[in-house]
């Protein structure tokens, strides 16, 4: 679970998170300050989207 006390002071405020959302998925490719989450994230988003369409 995310604990704001465990986040270093230098990292606080780095990303803006939508306060009305309850869950987030972050990807870490091991490089510093990279937001490139590559093919895995695209595949995951596509599969999540397909699941949402099936429930409609």
Order of alpha helices (4+ residues) and beta strands (2+ residues): alpha
